[in-house]
Amino acid sequence: DELFVSGLLTTLKRDAKPPVLAAEAFGAAAKLCGVGLKATSWKKAAPLMAALADCVEAKERSKGVLEIRRVDWARAPPYRTLARPEVADAGGGALRATKRGATVTVSVRRGRDKKCT
C-alpha cells in the first residue's frame, strides 16, 4: 500500500500534473512502482481516493470517471519519491525511439512470412 501511494504521489508531482484522469495517474503509478492497484488493500480507485481525500481533490467527470483536480502537498501523507525505472538495453531486435521527450522501446519481430511487425 505504501509503495503504491508513493508511486501515485510521485507520479502526480513529477509526471502527470493535475488535472488528470485518475485512471491515467493510477496506470502511471503502477508502472513506476511495479504494483497494481488490485494488489493493494483498496482494490479500486474510489476507496483509495477516499483514503487520500484530505490531500487529493477529485471530481467525478461522468459516471465512473474520476478526475484528480488538485493535490495539497502540505497535507499529503509522508512518501518517498521513486526513481524512474531504468530501461534495459534489449539489444538484438529492439529499436529505441523518443516521443514527446520520453523514451519508448519499440520491439520488432519477424513473422513466418519474414515481414517485420
N, C-alpha and C positions, 0 to 999 in steps of 0.2 A: 504494500500500500504506500509506504513512504517513498519507495523508488518511483512509483507511477506519479505521485504528486510532485516529486522533484522534477521528473521529466515534463509534466504538464506545465508547471510554473516556469521552468527553463524555456520551454517552447514559447510560452506566452510573452516572456521577457525578451527573448532573442530572435526568434524566427517568425512566429505568427502574431503580429501585433493586433490587438483588438481594434475594431470589431471584426470578429472571425467566427465562423460556424464552429460549434462545439465539436462536431464530428471531425472536422479537419484538424483541430487542435489535439483531439484525443488520438487520432491516427499518427500525427507527427510525434506526439509524446511516446506512443507505443514503439515507433521505430527508434526513437532516441534512447529509450531505456531498456528496450527488449522485453517489456512486459505488457501484455494486452490488458484492456480494461476488464475483460471477462475473468482474468486471472486474479483480480483484486477482490476485496470483500464487498465492493459496491456493485459489481457485475454490469450495471447500466449507468448511463450518463446522469439521469435525474437524481439518484441518491448521492452521487459524487458532487454534483452541483449544489445540492442541499447541504452537504458537509462543508463546502467551501463558500457558502452563502455570505459569510461575514466579510470576505475579501474579494470575491468574484461576482460582478453584477452581470446577470444573464437575463435574456428576454426570449420568450417563445415567439419566433417569427411567424410560423404557421404551426398547425398541429404536428407535434413530434419533432420540430426543427428548432433547436436551441441555438442562440447566438450569444457569444460572450461579448459584452459591450465594453466593460471596463474592469480593471484589476486595481484594487487598493493595496499597493505594495507595503504600506506601513502596517496593515493588518494581516498580511499573508503569513501563513504558518512557516516556521523555520524549515528551510530546504537547502540542499546543496546543488549548486549549478553543475549540470552534467556536461561532459565534453562530447562533441560530435563524434560518432563512431568513425574509425578510420576505414577507408575503402581499401580493401586488399587488392593487390595487383593480380588480376585474373590471368594475365599472360596470354598464351595461345590465341584463343578465338574471341577475345573481348576488345572492344574499342572504347576509348574514353572521349566523352564529349561534354560540352558545357551548355547549359540552358539557363538563361537569365541569371548568370553569375553563380549558379550552384552546379556542382559536379554530378554528372549522372554516368552510369555504366551501361553500355549497350552491348548485349550479347548477340553473337552471330552464330548460327548453326546451319549446317548443310543438311538438306533433306535427301530423300532417296534419289531424287532426280538431279542432284548436285546444285540445286538452286539455294541461294542464301536467304534465310528468313530472319 
